[in-house]
């Protein structure tokens, strides 16, 4: 292939069916104005004396205005005007400033700012780092912003809700939800914070399930005047078969300290007085002189 060692003057005649040099990478030791077509990314490049720049870039604007210098980081550093051919212009400095601002707020290694705002015009909420605590703040950063999500899971040992009103749609609150075997069963309930007259000592009121005894209890007062009461439970059943005079009632209240009332099952529901024995912690025996008819009486056990 012959080498031309001097310029070729075509006297303004066309060079038809010309093909640029095809290379997989940029040629070495280029000179300003040299061009080639890259077969790896399928783009055409021109050397501007400092670096290779893409020609055209697929846009409709003035290609000569799209050829600009870059600094050592590949960022535009000449204030040339870029035109997309549709009347939209921006200087190279605008592009550089936009890239710099973007990197200041959103990088792979994290933002350099202590806050990050959603939406523009200082109207949206802000994510804020406060000594390692992530906070959701309002636009003015003078208070907290609202948060709404579909499901929320909180891991940790302490959850504090500083709110005057808590509204729950669930009709049952589950306590001790982290247990996995029955050996982890423990007391559980609800406590109401109360203070004594000195505004320091606690006198909480509490309703809780006593796991050891298997009963609900209420507690009121501080350690020096603690009062604990078992919550009364009730069991009732209709008795009578027309033959048996001594009837055993199983209530399963686990105590002999019960109160038993026997009344007529039907109108006028009058109270009657058979003999009653507290046979065991879970049963009583009701004794009649005459065997009651089928379900004639109702036995109510409270304890």
C-alpha positions in Angstrom: 0.0 0.0 0.0 1.6 3.3 -1.1 2.5 6.0 1.5 1.6 9.6 0.7 4.2 11.9 2.3 2.7 15.2 1.2 -0.9 16.7 1.3 -3.3 15.6 -1.5 -5.4 18.4 -3.0 -8.6 17.2 -4.6 -9.5 20.8 -5.7 -12.9 20.5 -4.0 -13.8 17.4 -5.8 -15.8 14.6 -4.1 -14.2 11.6 -2.6 -16.8 9.0 -3.3 -17.3 5.6 -1.6 -14.6 6.5 0.9 -14.0 4.2 3.9 -12.2 5.5 7.1 -9.5 3.4 8.6 -11.1 0.6 10.7 -9.3 -0.2 14.0 -10.2 -2.1 17.1 -8.5 0.6 19.3 -7.3 4.2 18.8 -4.0 4.5 16.8 -0.9 5.5 18.6 0.8 8.9 18.3 -2.2 10.6 16.7 -2.1 14.2 15.3 -4.9 16.8 15.5 -7.6 16.2 13.0 -6.8 12.5 12.5 -10.0 10.3 12.3 -10.7 6.5 12.4 -13.6 4.2 12.9 -13.6 2.0 16.0 -14.8 -1.6 15.2 -15.2 -2.5 18.9 -17.8 0.1 19.9 -18.7 0.9 16.2 -18.2 4.7 16.6 -16.2 7.2 14.7 -13.6 9.3 16.5 -11.5 12.5 15.8 -8.4 13.6 17.6 -8.6 17.2 18.8 -4.9 17.5 19.7 -5.5 16.3 23.3 -7.9 13.4 23.3 -10.1 11.3 21.0 -13.7 12.5 20.9 -16.7 10.8 19.3 -17.9 12.5 16.1 -21.6 13.2 15.9 -22.7 11.0 18.8 -26.0 10.3 17.1 -27.4 13.8 17.7 -28.9 16.3 15.3 -26.9 19.3 16.4 -23.7 21.0 15.0 -21.0 18.4 15.2 -18.2 21.0 15.3 -19.7 22.4 18.5 -19.9 18.9 20.1 -16.1 18.5 19.8 -14.7 19.8 23.2 -11.8 19.3 25.5 -11.8 17.3 28.7 -9.7 17.4 31.8 -7.7 14.5 33.3 -10.9 13.0 34.7 -12.7 13.1 31.4 -14.9 16.0 32.5 -15.7 18.8 30.1 -13.5 21.8 30.9 -14.1 24.3 28.0 -17.1 26.7 28.1 -18.2 25.9 24.6 -21.9 26.0 23.7 -23.5 22.7 23.0 -26.6 22.8 20.7 -29.0 19.8 20.1 -30.4 21.5 16.9 -33.8 22.0 18.6 -33.0 25.3 20.3 -31.8 23.7 23.5 -28.3 24.9 24.5 -25.9 24.4 27.4 -22.3 25.3 27.9 -19.7 22.7 28.7 -19.4 24.4 32.1 -23.1 23.6 32.7 -22.4 20.0 31.9 -19.4 19.8 34.2 -21.3 21.6 37.1 -24.2 19.2 36.7 -21.9 16.1 36.8 -20.1 17.5 39.8 -23.3 18.2 41.7 -24.6 14.7 40.9 -21.5 13.1 42.3 -21.7 15.1 45.4 -25.1 13.8 46.3 -25.1 10.3 44.8 -22.0 8.2 44.5 -21.2 4.5 45.0 -19.3 5.2 48.2 -22.0 7.5 49.8 -23.1 11.1 49.7 -20.8 13.7 51.3 -23.9 15.6 52.6 -25.6 14.9 55.9 -29.0 15.2 54.3 -30.7 14.0 51.1 -33.9 15.6 50.0 -36.7 14.0 47.9 -38.3 16.1 45.2 -37.0 19.5 44.1 -37.6 23.0 45.2 -37.1 22.3 48.9 -40.6 20.8 49.1 -40.0 17.1 49.9 -38.9 15.3 53.1 -35.3 14.7 53.9 -33.2 11.7 54.9 -30.8 12.9 57.6 -27.8 11.4 59.4 -27.8 12.4 63.0 -24.7 10.9 64.7 -25.4 7.6 63.0 -29.1 7.7 63.5 -31.2 7.8 60.2 -34.0 10.4 60.6 -36.8 11.3 58.2 -37.2 15.1 58.5 -39.5 17.7 56.9 -38.4 20.0 54.1 -37.4 22.8 56.6 -35.5 20.3 58.8 -37.3 21.7 61.9 -39.3 18.5 62.7 -39.9 14.9 61.7 -41.8 13.9 58.5 -44.6 11.4 58.2 -43.8 7.8 57.1 -46.3 5.4 55.6 -45.4 1.9 54.4 -47.2 -1.4 53.9 -45.4 -3.7 56.3 -42.8 -2.7 58.9 -40.4 -5.0 60.8 -38.3 -3.6 63.6 -35.3 -5.7 64.8 -33.8 -4.9 68.2 -34.5 -4.9 71.9 -36.2 -1.5 72.4 -39.0 0.2 70.4 -40.2 3.6 71.7 -43.3 5.2 70.4 -43.6 8.9 71.5 -47.2 9.5 70.5 -50.3 10.7 72.3 -52.6 8.4 70.2 -51.9 4.9 69.0 -54.5 3.3 66.7 -54.4 -0.4 66.0 -56.7 -2.4 63.7 -55.8 -5.7 65.3 -58.2 -7.0 67.9 -55.6 -9.1 69.7 -52.1 -8.0 70.9 -49.6 -10.9 71.0 -46.9 -10.7 73.7 -43.9 -13.0 74.1 -44.1 -13.7 70.4 -40.5 -14.7 70.2 -40.8 -18.0 72.1 -40.3 -21.2 70.2 -40.8 -23.9 72.9 -43.1 -24.2 75.9 -40.2 -24.0 78.3 -39.9 -20.3 77.3 -43.4 -19.5 78.5 -43.3 -16.5 80.8 -45.5 -13.9 82.5 -47.0 -11.2 80.3 -49.4 -8.4 80.4 -50.0 -4.6 80.3 -48.6 -2.1 82.8 -49.8 1.5 83.3 -47.0 3.8 84.6 -48.0 5.7 87.8 -46.0 7.8 90.2 -46.3 8.2 94.0 -46.8 11.6 95.7 -43.0 12.3 95.6 -43.2 12.2 91.7 -40.3 9.8 91.7 -41.2 6.4 93.1 -43.3 4.2 90.8 -46.8 2.9 91.7 -47.6 1.1 88.5 -50.9 -0.7 87.9 -50.6 -3.9 86.0 -52.7 -6.7 84.6 -50.7 -9.8 83.7 -50.9 -13.6 83.2 -49.1 -15.5 86.0 -47.5 -18.3 84.1 -46.4 -20.2 87.2 -50.0 -20.5 88.6 -51.7 -20.3 85.2 -54.1 -17.4 86.3 -54.6 -13.8 85.4 -53.7 -11.3 88.1 -54.0 -7.5 88.7 -51.3 -5.6 90.6 -51.5 -2.1 92.0 -48.9 -0.1 93.9 -45.2 0.0 94.5 -43.0 -2.6 96.2 -43.7 -1.3 99.7 -47.5 -1.4 99.3 -47.9 -4.0 96.6 -51.4 -5.5 96.2 -51.9 -8.5 93.9 -55.3 -10.0 93.2 -56.2 -12.9 91.1 -58.7 -12.1 88.3 -61.9 -14.1 88.9 -62.9 -16.7 86.4 -66.3 -18.3 85.9 -67.5 -21.7 84.8 -71.2 -22.7 84.4 -73.1 -25.8 83.4 -76.6 -27.2 83.5 -77.1 -30.3 85.6 -79.7 -33.0 86.2 -80.6 -36.3 84.6 -83.7 -37.4 86.6 -81.8 -40.2 88.4 -78.6 -38.9 90.1 -78.7 -36.9 93.3 -74.9 -36.4 93.7 -73.5 -34.6 90.7 -69.8 -33.9 90.1 -69.0 -30.6 88.2 -65.5 -30.2 86.7 -64.6 -26.5 86.5 -60.8 -26.7 86.0 -60.1 -23.5 87.9 -57.2 -25.1 89.8 -58.4 -23.9 93.2 -60.7 -24.8 96.0 -61.3 -21.1 96.8 -64.4 -20.9 94.6 -67.9 -19.5 95.1 -70.7 -21.7 93.9 -74.3 -20.6 93.0 -77.1 -23.0 91.9 -80.2 -21.6 90.3 -83.1 -22.8 88.2 -82.3 -23.2 84.6 -85.7 -21.9 83.5 -88.0 -19.1 84.7 -88.2 -17.7 87.3 -84.4 -18.6 87.7 -84.6 -18.8 91.4 -81.6 -19.6 93.5 -81.7 -23.1 95.3 -79.5 -24.4 98.1 -78.2 -28.0 97.7 -75.2 -29.3 99.7 -71.9 -28.4 98.0 -68.5 -30.0 98.5 -65.2 -28.6 97.1 -64.0 -32.1 96.1 -60.7 -31.1 94.5 -59.0 -28.0 93.0 -60.8 -28.7 89.7 -64.1 -30.3 90.8 -67.1 -29.7 93.1 -69.9 -32.1 94.1 -73.5 -30.8 94.2 -75.8 -33.0 96.3 -79.7 -32.9 96.1 -82.2 -34.6 98.3 -84.2 -35.4 95.1 -82.7 -36.1 91.8 -83.2 -33.0 89.5 -84.8 -33.5 86.1 -82.8 -33.1 82.9 -80.8 -29.9 83.1 -83.2 -28.5 85.8 -80.5 -26.5 87.5 -77.5 -24.4 86.4 -74.3 -24.5 88.5 -72.1 -21.3 88.4 -68.6 -21.6 89.8 -66.5 -18.4 90.3 -62.9 -18.5 91.4 
